[in-house]
Amino acid sequence: MKKLLLVLLVVTLASFLFVGCLPTTPAEGEGEGEGEGEVGVTVEIADSVVVDGKTYVSAGEHDITVTFPAPVSGAVTAYIGFCSGDYSKGLLEDLLAAGGISVVLFPNEDKTIWTGSAEFLGWGLLEEPSGCCASYVFVSAGECEDETCIQFPVIVDACEPYAQIKLTLEEDYCVCGGCAVNFSSEVIEDVCAGDTECCGDDCSGLASWSITLYDGQPFDVCCDPSQCEVPIGSGSGTCPVDFTTECLTANTQAMPYYYAVIELVDKVGLKQTYYVRFTLAGGATTDADCVLEVFEGFEGTENCVDWNTVSDDVIGACESVCSYFD
């Protein structure tokens, strides 16, 4: 009953907002993070990106800038609709979307540029979380029929990218001694469903991965590896993950572990970080007798990173984590 009342309330509110106002759809080929009406009104969303013709933005707060070709005499209002799983432009979907978040916009001196900040939620109408859903952005100015009224869809990405990565010894790589370690994303094989690459992002898509290697504890003081230790190697790319270290010497009591920080970033800037430390033995003359042990780490409460005590050569995960909803 509560859900039905909520739907009726939203429909009533949307009907009130759009009396005498028929939104227009932005033209194809619009600029990054922009919606453009037929009268030259543009809407820019900070940190948004266009992927395959669709505008994406990370869940959370973003600045909105609305630019008009001439001063606006009345008020300008923006609304962020509830997230929906589809792109339907049907009347019911538009009405439900209109019951989202109202955005206060402030004008510049000549009232041609209006700015504000809005929260893009990864929530549907009935508060169901979604890691990748579409919201409509509505902008109305003054009397809609006299000024302008536009709408355009924005896809809200709420989940971090992912990769499941296996560490293995690279055979016959270090002919003069030492051991090389390969980092590669795994593929889950399924005869019926097809193979699944365990590397990517299920919404805006993966922009890049990077691996930074250290020969000392990079989290002992400041929790920021770029400030505490000098890297001894690094690599980057796009899916799949494939990186091989240089030939490394065996660990000693003075240098008990090697450390690696793996970062994945999607196209809206959401980041996933994996932590690895590993030990190497052997490799005095060739890599034939090298031995590798791998331990995954996780962000800790008392320590910067807490480490697993059981060795496992596979780290990461083959699915997204949506920390926005935590």
TORVEXDREN-422285 format. One record per residue (C-alpha): residue in one letter; x, y, z. Coordinates in nm, 3 decimals. Last residue first. Layout:
BEGIN
+---+---------+---------+---------+
! r !       u !       v !       w !
+---+---------+---------+---------+
! A !       X !       Y !       Z !
...
+---+---------+---------+---------+
//
This chain:
BEGIN
+---+---------+---------+---------+
! r !       u !       v !       w !
+---+---------+---------+---------+
! D !   2.746 !   0.057 !   0.184 !
! F !   2.549 !   0.157 !  -0.128 !
! Y !   2.832 !   0.354 !  -0.289 !
! S !   3.065 !   0.057 !  -0.221 !
! C !   2.920 !  -0.125 !  -0.520 !
! V !   3.164 !  -0.414 !  -0.575 !
! S !   3.171 !  -0.558 !  -0.925 !
! E !   3.232 !  -0.922 !  -1.008 !
! C !   3.518 !  -1.158 !  -1.097 !
! A !   3.714 !  -1.081 !  -0.782 !
! G !   4.062 !  -0.978 !  -0.671 !
! I !   4.350 !  -1.213 !  -0.597 !
! V !   4.451 !  -1.559 !  -0.719 !
! D !   4.788 !  -1.707 !  -0.607 !
! D !   4.656 !  -1.790 !  -0.261 !
! S !   4.876 !  -1.810 !   0.050 !
! V !   4.706 !  -1.818 !   0.388 !
! T !   4.788 !  -1.540 !   0.637 !
! N !   4.580 !  -1.281 !   0.457 !
! W !   4.716 !  -0.932 !   0.500 !
! D !   4.569 !  -0.623 !   0.666 !
! V !   4.643 !  -0.292 !   0.493 !
! C !   4.665 !   0.057 !   0.642 !
! N !   4.654 !  -0.095 !   0.988 !
! E !   4.394 !  -0.044 !   1.261 !
! T !   4.085 !  -0.054 !   1.040 !
! G !   4.227 !  -0.241 !   0.745 !
! E !   4.217 !  -0.208 !   0.367 !
! F !   4.264 !  -0.557 !   0.230 !
! G !   4.570 !  -0.762 !   0.141 !
! E !   4.625 !  -1.069 !  -0.073 !
! F !   4.912 !  -1.310 !  -0.007 !
! V !   5.115 !  -1.488 !  -0.278 !
! E !   5.391 !  -1.750 !  -0.245 !
! L !   5.628 !  -1.814 !  -0.536 !
! V !   5.909 !  -2.072 !  -0.571 !
! C !   6.186 !  -2.045 !  -0.832 !
! D !   6.384 !  -2.363 !  -0.911 !
! A !   6.397 !  -2.332 !  -1.290 !
! D !   6.444 !  -1.953 !  -1.281 !
! T !   6.816 !  -1.978 !  -1.347 !
! T !   7.135 !  -1.921 !  -1.142 !
! A !   7.017 !  -1.828 !  -0.792 !
! G !   6.650 !  -1.839 !  -0.883 !
! G !   6.535 !  -1.986 !  -0.554 !
! A !   6.276 !  -1.826 !  -0.327 !
! L !   6.027 !  -1.549 !  -0.396 !
! T !   5.776 !  -1.398 !  -0.156 !
! F !   5.455 !  -1.214 !  -0.236 !
! R !   5.253 !  -0.912 !  -0.130 !
! V !   4.937 !  -0.804 !  -0.301 !
! Y !   4.687 !  -0.519 !  -0.261 !
! Y !   4.385 !  -0.461 !  -0.486 !
! T !   4.238 !  -0.118 !  -0.559 !
! Q !   3.909 !  -0.038 !  -0.735 !
! K !   3.843 !   0.312 !  -0.869 !
! L !   3.541 !   0.500 !  -1.001 !
! G !   3.653 !   0.768 !  -1.247 !
! V !   3.358 !   0.781 !  -1.486 !
! K !   3.540 !   0.566 !  -1.744 !
! D !   3.640 !   0.296 !  -1.497 !
! V !   3.964 !   0.286 !  -1.299 !
! L !   4.149 !  -0.028 !  -1.190 !
! E !   4.440 !  -0.010 !  -0.948 !
! I !   4.681 !  -0.287 !  -0.851 !
! V !   4.934 !  -0.220 !  -0.576 !
! A !   5.215 !  -0.474 !  -0.561 !
! Y !   5.449 !  -0.564 !  -0.276 !
! Y !   5.764 !  -0.777 !  -0.262 !
! Y !   5.832 !  -0.942 !   0.069 !
! P !   6.096 !  -1.037 !   0.329 !
! M !   6.361 !  -0.777 !   0.240 !
! A !   6.608 !  -0.782 !   0.532 !
! Q !   6.531 !  -1.147 !   0.602 !
! T !   6.582 !  -1.220 !   0.234 !
! N !   6.361 !  -1.245 !  -0.073 !
! A !   6.492 !  -1.404 !  -0.389 !
! T !   6.607 !  -1.171 !  -0.664 !
! L !   6.365 !  -1.034 !  -0.921 !
! C !   6.383 !  -1.070 !  -1.299 !
! E !   6.167 !  -0.790 !  -1.437 !
! T !   5.796 !  -0.812 !  -1.371 !
! T !   5.539 !  -0.944 !  -1.615 !
! F !   5.207 !  -0.771 !  -1.680 !
! D !   4.889 !  -0.891 !  -1.852 !
! V !   4.547 !  -0.762 !  -1.743 !
! P !   4.287 !  -0.812 !  -2.016 !
! C !   4.160 !  -0.548 !  -2.029 !
! T !   4.327 !  -0.210 !  -2.068 !
! G !   4.684 !  -0.111 !  -1.998 !
! S !   4.938 !  -0.041 !  -1.727 !
! G !   5.276 !  -0.155 !  -1.598 !
! S !   5.512 !  -0.076 !  -1.314 !
! G !   5.851 !  -0.157 !  -1.166 !
! I !   6.084 !  -0.081 !  -0.875 !
! P !   5.853 !   0.177 !  -0.720 !
! V !   6.003 !   0.421 !  -0.464 !
! E !   5.844 !   0.384 !  -0.122 !
! C !   5.649 !   0.595 !   0.129 !
! Q !   5.482 !   0.874 !  -0.067 !
! S !   5.344 !   0.684 !  -0.369 !
! P !   5.245 !   0.398 !  -0.138 !
! D !   4.999 !   0.618 !   0.054 !
! C !   4.903 !   0.457 !   0.387 !
! C !   5.136 !   0.712 !   0.555 !
! V !   5.385 !   0.523 !   0.766 !
! D !   5.423 !   0.150 !   0.697 !
! F !   5.211 !   0.136 !   0.382 !
! P !   5.474 !   0.092 !   0.109 !
! Q !   5.645 !  -0.208 !   0.274 !
! G !   5.957 !  -0.261 !   0.066 !
! D !   6.051 !  -0.407 !  -0.273 !
! Y !   5.772 !  -0.224 !  -0.456 !
! L !   5.569 !  -0.295 !  -0.773 !
! T !   5.301 !  -0.075 !  -0.928 !
! I !   5.027 !  -0.231 !  -1.140 !
! S !   4.787 !  -0.020 !  -1.347 !
! W !   4.446 !  -0.081 !  -1.503 !
! S !   4.260 !   0.136 !  -1.750 !
! A !   3.930 !   0.287 !  -1.866 !
! L !   3.701 !  -0.001 !  -1.775 !
! G !   3.342 !   0.033 !  -1.893 !
! S !   3.060 !   0.277 !  -1.818 !
! C !   2.843 !   0.003 !  -1.666 !
! D !   2.961 !  -0.355 !  -1.603 !
! D !   3.328 !  -0.274 !  -1.557 !
! G !   3.610 !  -0.498 !  -1.673 !
! C !   3.834 !  -0.794 !  -1.604 !
! C !   3.734 !  -1.152 !  -1.533 !
! E !   3.687 !  -1.239 !  -1.901 !
! T !   3.391 !  -1.475 !  -1.925 !
! D !   3.391 !  -1.767 !  -2.170 !
! G !   3.068 !  -1.882 !  -2.327 !
! A !   2.734 !  -1.966 !  -2.170 !
! C !   2.724 !  -2.331 !  -2.277 !
! V !   3.092 !  -2.435 !  -2.285 !
! D !   3.180 !  -2.218 !  -1.986 !
! E !   3.538 !  -2.105 !  -1.929 !
! I !   3.615 !  -1.844 !  -1.666 !
! V !   3.904 !  -1.631 !  -1.794 !
! E !   4.158 !  -1.497 !  -1.549 !
! S !   4.337 !  -1.166 !  -1.545 !
! S !   4.715 !  -1.191 !  -1.568 !
! F !   5.002 !  -1.091 !  -1.338 !
! N !   5.333 !  -1.261 !  -1.428 !
! V !   5.623 !  -1.294 !  -1.187 !
! A !   5.987 !  -1.311 !  -1.297 !
! C !   6.249 !  -1.496 !  -1.092 !
! G !   6.625 !  -1.438 !  -1.073 !
! G !   6.916 !  -1.591 !  -1.256 !
! C !   7.084 !  -1.557 !  -1.594 !
! V !   6.814 !  -1.732 !  -1.797 !
! C !   6.534 !  -1.528 !  -1.637 !
! Y !   6.235 !  -1.588 !  -1.864 !
! D !   6.241 !  -1.966 !  -1.898 !
! E !   5.915 !  -1.990 !  -1.699 !
! E !   5.722 !  -1.683 !  -1.585 !
! L !   5.609 !  -1.764 !  -1.232 !
! T !   5.238 !  -1.715 !  -1.173 !
! L !   5.011 !  -1.452 !  -1.019 !
! K !   4.642 !  -1.480 !  -1.104 !
! I !   4.412 !  -1.180 !  -1.130 !
! Q !   4.036 !  -1.154 !  -1.089 !
! A !   3.944 !  -0.808 !  -1.209 !
! Y !   3.686 !  -0.547 !  -1.115 !
! P !   3.550 !  -0.201 !  -1.189 !
! E !   3.370 !  -0.004 !  -0.917 !
! C !   2.992 !   0.029 !  -0.898 !
! A !   2.755 !   0.327 !  -0.894 !
! D !   2.740 !   0.427 !  -1.261 !
! V !   2.445 !   0.659 !  -1.329 !
! I !   2.335 !   0.675 !  -1.694 !
! V !   2.212 !   1.021 !  -1.794 !
! P !   1.901 !   1.076 !  -2.005 !
! F !   1.793 !   1.411 !  -2.154 !
! Q !   1.520 !   1.664 !  -2.083 !
! I !   1.436 !   2.016 !  -2.198 !
! C !   1.191 !   2.293 !  -2.113 !
! T !   1.231 !   2.638 !  -2.263 !
! E !   1.108 !   2.997 !  -2.231 !
! D !   0.748 !   3.079 !  -2.320 !
! E !   0.585 !   2.733 !  -2.291 !
! C !   0.791 !   2.649 !  -1.987 !
! E !   0.706 !   2.964 !  -1.795 !
! G !   1.032 !   3.052 !  -1.628 !
! A !   1.298 !   2.795 !  -1.711 !
! S !   1.261 !   2.417 !  -1.688 !
! V !   1.542 !   2.163 !  -1.685 !
! F !   1.487 !   1.787 !  -1.657 !
! V !   1.769 !   1.534 !  -1.617 !
! Y !   1.643 !   1.181 !  -1.672 !
! S !   1.802 !   0.897 !  -1.479 !
! A !   1.931 !   0.571 !  -1.626 !
! C !   2.066 !   0.276 !  -1.428 !
! C !   2.393 !   0.100 !  -1.357 !
! G !   2.473 !  -0.032 !  -1.010 !
! S !   2.110 !  -0.039 !  -0.908 !
! P !   1.969 !  -0.004 !  -0.558 !
! E !   1.592 !  -0.045 !  -0.510 !
! E !   1.448 !   0.256 !  -0.331 !
! L !   1.096 !   0.219 !  -0.478 !
! L !   1.156 !   0.478 !  -0.750 !
! G !   1.501 !   0.343 !  -0.830 !
! W !   1.826 !   0.421 !  -0.659 !
! G !   2.175 !   0.480 !  -0.798 !
! L !   2.147 !   0.843 !  -0.699 !
! F !   2.288 !   1.143 !  -0.880 !
! E !   2.316 !   1.413 !  -0.614 !
! A !   2.296 !   1.763 !  -0.756 !
! S !   2.499 !   2.083 !  -0.743 !
! G !   2.404 !   2.420 !  -0.888 !
! T !   2.478 !   2.662 !  -1.169 !
! W !   2.282 !   2.900 !  -1.390 !
! I !   2.441 !   3.086 !  -1.681 !
! T !   2.240 !   3.346 !  -1.877 !
! K !   2.114 !   3.542 !  -1.577 !
! D !   2.315 !   3.859 !  -1.654 !
! E !   2.495 !   3.853 !  -1.318 !
! N !   2.534 !   3.475 !  -1.292 !
! P !   2.237 !   3.267 !  -1.187 !
! F !   2.193 !   3.015 !  -0.902 !
! L !   2.032 !   2.673 !  -0.952 !
! V !   1.859 !   2.470 !  -0.680 !
! V !   1.819 !   2.107 !  -0.786 !
! S !   1.497 !   1.914 !  -0.718 !
! I !   1.547 !   1.541 !  -0.678 !
! G !   1.316 !   1.280 !  -0.828 !
! G !   0.945 !   1.291 !  -0.898 !
! A !   0.999 !   1.379 !  -1.263 !
! A !   1.117 !   1.025 !  -1.337 !
! L !   0.772 !   0.889 !  -1.256 !
! L !   0.610 !   1.127 !  -1.501 !
! D !   0.864 !   1.053 !  -1.774 !
! E !   0.823 !   0.678 !  -1.729 !
! L !   0.444 !   0.709 !  -1.750 !
! L !   0.462 !   0.923 !  -2.065 !
! G !   0.685 !   0.684 !  -2.259 !
! K !   1.044 !   0.783 !  -2.326 !
! S !   1.175 !   0.437 !  -2.245 !
! Y !   1.546 !   0.421 !  -2.168 !
! D !   1.537 !   0.129 !  -1.927 !
! G !   1.643 !   0.024 !  -1.579 !
! S !   1.521 !   0.339 !  -1.413 !
! C !   1.689 !   0.577 !  -1.170 !
! F !   1.463 !   0.841 !  -1.019 !
! G !   1.466 !   1.173 !  -1.198 !
! I !   1.710 !   1.456 !  -1.140 !
! Y !   1.522 !   1.786 !  -1.155 !
! A !   1.649 !   2.127 !  -1.262 !
! T !   1.491 !   2.465 !  -1.197 !
! V !   1.541 !   2.806 !  -1.354 !
! A !   1.349 !   3.101 !  -1.212 !
! G !   1.204 !   3.379 !  -1.423 !
! S !   1.353 !   3.646 !  -1.648 !
! V !   1.611 !   3.432 !  -1.823 !
! P !   1.888 !   3.621 !  -2.002 !
! A !   1.965 !   3.505 !  -2.359 !
! P !   2.142 !   3.208 !  -2.524 !
! F !   2.097 !   3.005 !  -2.204 !
! T !   2.364 !   2.803 !  -2.020 !
! V !   2.281 !   2.544 !  -1.754 !
! T !   2.570 !   2.426 !  -1.537 !
! I !   2.537 !   2.121 !  -1.309 !
! D !   2.793 !   2.029 !  -1.044 !
! H !   2.812 !   1.666 !  -0.939 !
! E !   2.731 !   1.477 !  -0.618 !
! G !   2.725 !   1.099 !  -0.605 !
! A !   2.687 !   0.808 !  -0.844 !
! S !   2.935 !   0.839 !  -1.129 !
! V !   2.820 !   0.996 !  -1.455 !
! Y !   2.756 !   0.850 !  -1.799 !
! T !   2.624 !   1.015 !  -2.117 !
! K !   2.540 !   0.781 !  -2.406 !
! G !   2.673 !   0.811 !  -2.762 !
! D !   2.898 !   0.506 !  -2.740 !
! V !   3.053 !   0.639 !  -2.419 !
! V !   3.011 !   1.007 !  -2.332 !
! V !   3.167 !   1.120 !  -2.006 !
! S !   3.045 !   1.314 !  -1.703 !
! D !   3.293 !   1.479 !  -1.466 !
! A !   3.080 !   1.794 !  -1.425 !
! I !   2.735 !   1.788 !  -1.583 !
! E !   2.680 !   2.046 !  -1.859 !
! V !   2.335 !   2.156 !  -1.976 !
! T !   2.301 !   2.359 !  -2.295 !
! V !   2.017 !   2.582 !  -2.417 !
! G !   2.042 !   2.654 !  -2.788 !
! V !   1.670 !   2.681 !  -2.870 !
! E !   1.621 !   2.315 !  -2.969 !
! G !   1.755 !   2.194 !  -2.637 !
! E !   2.105 !   2.066 !  -2.568 !
! G !   2.210 !   1.811 !  -2.312 !
! E !   2.577 !   1.796 !  -2.230 !
! G !   2.815 !   1.557 !  -2.054 !
! E !   3.056 !   1.559 !  -2.344 !
! G !   2.910 !   1.733 !  -2.646 !
! E !   2.589 !   1.649 !  -2.833 !
! G !   2.598 !   1.413 !  -3.130 !
! E !   2.226 !   1.347 !  -3.139 !
! A !   1.992 !   1.632 !  -3.049 !
! P !   1.850 !   1.660 !  -2.702 !
! T !   1.487 !   1.551 !  -2.652 !
! T !   1.225 !   1.818 !  -2.600 !
! P !   1.004 !   1.845 !  -2.296 !
! L !   0.633 !   1.929 !  -2.337 !
! C !   0.530 !   2.186 !  -2.080 !
! G !   0.173 !   2.307 !  -2.032 !
! V !   0.140 !   2.130 !  -1.701 !
! F !   0.475 !   1.964 !  -1.637 !
! L !   0.537 !   2.022 !  -1.271 !
! F !   0.182 !   1.953 !  -1.156 !
! S !   0.167 !   1.625 !  -1.349 !
! A !   0.500 !   1.526 !  -1.197 !
! L !   0.370 !   1.588 !  -0.846 !
! T !   0.058 !   1.382 !  -0.908 !
! V !   0.261 !   1.098 !  -1.062 !
! V !   0.500 !   1.107 !  -0.767 !
! L !   0.216 !   1.094 !  -0.514 !
! L !   0.047 !   0.807 !  -0.697 !
! V !   0.374 !   0.609 !  -0.699 !
! L !   0.427 !   0.674 !  -0.329 !
! L !   0.072 !   0.570 !  -0.246 !
! L !   0.124 !   0.242 !  -0.434 !
! K !   0.451 !   0.177 !  -0.247 !
! K !   0.284 !   0.243 !   0.087 !
! M !   0.000 !   0.000 !   0.000 !
+---+---------+---------+---------+
//
